[in-house]
């Protein structure tokens, strides 16, 4: 019994190694290459540890936030990364990700499969303080990359400030102070010519 469980868990561990090859539309801050999903998830987990004091609600379950940010993109092993400003790709994103969640999470023993699926659903629904904070970090992180690379990917994709504001405004739900900071970066990016008006 225990050996079967361990085999399922190891099979899942091997499967999620594939997240390292899913390339995002976010360039590293040193501008050397594009970021992968595993790096993004790690970065969010560290951000959660460091910035939890800015969560909209006191006493959030930080461990739950960290678990959410570590599992939220596992579905992209199958579904691929969907660029947040690609309106066409966003149309079927949920369908692709739901199918991926069914396959990937069900590789685990039933109790762990259920836990990870609940975390993934919670992150997407943004109904709990933890999910809203996790989602805020998920939006802030690529904004930091864009700002600190003088808007390289914004410019490459013809992104305008109203799109960036709309995309990142939900940061306010999970972390109002982080939204104030993000809004300041967006304004500064426009002033410096990193981001078109």
N, C-alpha and C positions, 0 to 999 in steps of 0.2 A: 504493500500500500504506500509506504513512505517513499520507496524507490520510484514508483510511478509518478507521485507528486513532484519529486525532485526532478525527474526527467522532463515533466511539463514545464517546470519553472526554468530549467536550463535552456530548454528549447525556446522559450520566450526571450530569455536573456540574449541568446544568439540572434534571434529575429530582430530585436530592437537595435542591434549593432548597425542595421541598415539605415537608421536615422542619421548616422554620420555622413551618409552620401546624399541626403536630401538637401539641395542647395536652395537658399533663400535669396530674395531680391534685396539683400542688405549687405553692403560692402563693409568689411572690417574697418575699424577706425584708422588703421595704418594704411588703408587703401590697397592692400596687397592682393586680396581676393574676396570672393563672396563668402558669407557666413553659411555654416550648415545648421540644420535643425537641432542637433545635439548640443552644439555650442550655444545656440540661442536659449535652449532650456536650462543649461547650466548657468548662464548669465542671469536669467530670471530668478533662479533659486538663490543665488548670491544676493541679488537686488532685494529679494523678499527678506532675507536675513537682516540686511543693512537698513532698509527703508520702512520696516513694519511700523515704526512709530508714526508714520504719516498716513496710515490707514484711516479711512473715514470714521470707523467705529473702534472704540477701545477694546482691548482684550480679544483680538481675533486669534483664531487657532493658527499660529504660524506654521506648525508642522503640516496642517491641512493645505495651507497655501503652497508650501514647498512641494508637496505631493502633486497638487494640481498643475503647477507650472512644469514639473518634470514629466507628467504624462500627457499634457494637453495636445502636443504635436505628434505623438506616436502614430496617429492615424495617417500622417503624411507619408509614412513608409509606402502605403498603397495609393493614397489620394494625391500625393505630391503637394508641394507648397503652392498655395493660391496667393498671388500678389494682391495685397489688400486694396489696390486701386484698379484692379482688372475687373470691371463690371460684368463682363461676359463670363469669366471663369467663376465668379462668385455665385452665379445663378444656380449651378448644380453642385456647388461646394459641399453643402450639407449632405446631399445624397451620397456623394463619393466618400465623405468622411464617415457617415453612418455605416456604410458597407465595410469600410476598413476597420472600424471599431468592432463590428461583429466578428470579423475574421481574426484580427490580431489579439484582442482581449480574451477571446474564447480559447486561445491557446493555453491559458493558465488554468490551474485548478479552479473549480467553480467559485469558491469564496473569494479568491483574489481577483478573478475575472469580474465578479460583481462589484467589488470595491473600486477597481480601476474604472469600470464603466460609470459608476456613480460619481466618481471624481471628475471624469471627463464631461459627463452631462451637467454637473454642477458648474463647472467652469464655463461651459457654453451658455447656460441659462442665466448666469449672472444675477441670481436671486439672493445669494447669501453674501454677507460682508466679506468673507474670505474669497469668494469667486469674483466679486467686484474689485477687490484689491489685486488679485492675481491678473485679472484682465487689464487693470490699469498699468501694471508692470509690463504686460505683453505689448501694450501700445507705446509706452514710454521708451522702451529699449531701442526699437528701430528709429524712433525720433532722435534719440541721442546719437545713433550712428549717422543718420542723415545730416544732422547739424554739425557734427564733428568731422565730416568729410566735405564740408562746404556744399552740401546738397547734391553730391554726385549722382545719386540714384533718382532724386527728384528731377534733376535737370535731364538726365538720360530718358526718363519716362514722361516728360512734359507735365509734371504734377504742379498744381497751383495751390496757393495758400488756403483757399476755401475747402479744398479736398482734405488737406492735412488737418485743418481745424475740425472738420466734420468727423474724420477718422479718429481723432484723438480726444475729442470732447468727453467721451465716456470715462476718461481718466478721472474726471471730477467726481463721478459716483463712488469710486473706490478710494480716492485719495485727493481731496481738494487742494492740498498744498502742492502735490506733485502736478496737478493740472495748472495751477498758477505758474509754476516753474516752466512747464511745457509750453504754455501760452506765451510766456516771455521769450522762450527760444524761437518759437514760430515767428513772432514779431521781429526779433532780431535777425532771423534768417531772411526775412523779406527785406529788411533795411540793408543787409549786407549783400543782397543779390543772390543768395543761395537758393531762394525759393521765389517763383514767379507769383505776382499778385493775383 
